[in-house]
Amino acid sequence: MHPYILALTGGGLIGLSSALLMMFSGRIAGISGIVGGLLPPNAADDRAWRVAFIVGLIAAPLLLAVFTGDSHVGPPTVGLATLIVAGLLVGIGTTLGGGCTSGHGICGIARISPRSVVATVVFVLAGMLTVFVTRHVL
């Protein structure tokens, strides 16, 4: 299957699932908010759908591998220490930004939220700067 078809299909499914989640439950499909609602000290009472959402994120590439023979998830290109630091920085960034790229970039922009547009632009610019610095400066 052509990679563009997979990307288009995946993007369409992400948009559809985000719209359905908002339509039927009023929830935003922002990963940081969903995971944050599972963790203390602010654990939410609605754990079932949050756990189901996270299980779906993990199961999707496994199901793709069953049906296509390839999960399309490559191995990490950096070491464990870099992954840990990057994960912590992403956690700090989502806290400061009041959400993550999925919440702001997919759901927020679809709702025409000015705050989400600004947050998404900042996320993208920060990502571009990080790639430039790590590949060309360090």
Residue pairs with C-beta under 8 A, 6 or more apart in sequence:
1 68
6 72
14 102
14 106
15 106
15 110
17 29
18 28
18 29
18 102
18 106
18 107
18 110
19 110
21 27
21 28
21 29
21 53
22 28
22 29
22 107
25 49
27 49
28 99
28 103
28 107
28 108
29 53
29 102
29 103
29 106
29 107
30 99
30 100
30 102
30 103
30 104
30 107
31 57
31 100
31 102
31 103
32 91
32 94
32 95
32 99
32 100
32 102
32 103
33 99
33 100
33 103
34 50
34 53
34 54
35 50
35 54
36 42
37 43
37 44
37 46
37 47
37 50
38 44
38 47
38 50
38 51
38 54
44 50
61 71
61 72
61 73
62 71
64 70
64 71
64 72
65 71
76 83
78 86
90 100
93 123
93 126
94 100
97 104
97 119
97 122
97 123
98 115
98 119
99 108
99 116
99 119
101 120
101 123
103 116
104 113
104 115
104 116
104 119
104 120
104 123
105 116
105 120
105 123
107 116
108 115
108 116
108 117
108 119
108 120
109 116
109 117
109 120
